[in-house]
C-alpha cells in the first residue's frame, strides 16, 4: 500500500448518525507496571556527554488486536467497530486509552476510517497489569445510550478549512487526581501527511474519566509547533513538571519542548507554561515564557510521538511514525542529543502503520521489553505489540 493510499483525504458529514461515506485520513494523528517500570516523576540530568547505548530492537511481536471485530475486547457492545490512535495515561491503578475518530458500524470490506455513528474521540480504561497477553479493557466513557461517547465532540463541519472537522486527542496526563487530554481541533485534512488545525487545547476529567470538560484556556495557535504532544512527569530543580514534546499539525514537523509545573492551577494557566530555548554554557536548560523562543530539540519527519524514561537504558525513549515506518530513538536528556532513528516496525510488515504509543507501566524484564499500541490503517483499529531493547555491551 502506498502512502497516498494510506492517507487519502477525509470527507465528513456533520451528523454522527449518518454514514461517513468518504475515507478518513490516517494522519490524526502514569501506576503498577512490571519490574523496570518507572511511572513516577523522573529526575532530570543535564549531562549531554553520555554515550548512546541503544543498539537496536529485536523480537517485534504483534500480541493482540485491542479494538474492532475479532479483537480481544468486545468493543461492539459500546459501538466501536473502527478507531485509531490509543495513547495512554495512568491515574492510580487505571490506565486510560485515548482513541481518535471512531465509527460504530463499518462494512465488512471497509478500508480506513469510514462508517456510521461517527464520534470524534472515545476513551477506555483498564486495570490489567499484565501486558504480555494484551490489554483487557475494564470500562468506557459512555453516553446516554451506553455507547462509547466522545470526551469532547468535534463540530463535524465540512472539510473546507472554515470550521472544525473533528477534535483528535493526542496525549493525556494526570495532575493532582485530575486527568487531562491534550487535543487538536482539525480544520482541514489535506494532502498525505498534511492537515491544518484551528488550535490545540485541553479537556479535563475530575471523576476518573466519566465526564469531561473542554477548557477555554490554555490554547495553542493552529500554526504553532504545539499541536500534537507526548508527555512525561519530571523533577527539575526540586520542582515537579509535566514536559510536553510537541510537533505541529501534520507529520512533517520537528520536535520542540515545553513544560508546566505539575499542579492543576498551573496546568490551566496559559502563563505558567515555558518553552525550552536552548542550553546554558554548563548544559542546563534555558526556559522562556515566549513560544517564539522555542528551540528545536529534534529535526525530522515526526508524527504521533510518544516519550518515556527507560530505567533499563537510563535514557529517554521516543517512538513515532513518519508516514511509512515506525521508529525508536534514545535521548540523553529530554532536549537531546537524540540518537539516530532505529526501525521499530516497518511498513513492509505492517502496511498502513502509525501511532506507536508507549507507557512506562507496560514494560518487563527489567525494562528491556517494552509493550506499545499501534494503529493499522487498513482495518482501522488498534493493536498491541512488544519489542525488546538491545543494549550495547
Order of alpha helices (4+ residues) and beta strands (2+ residues): alpha-beta-beta-beta-beta-beta-beta-beta-beta-beta-beta-beta-beta-beta-beta-beta-beta-alpha-beta-beta-beta-beta-beta-beta-beta-beta-beta
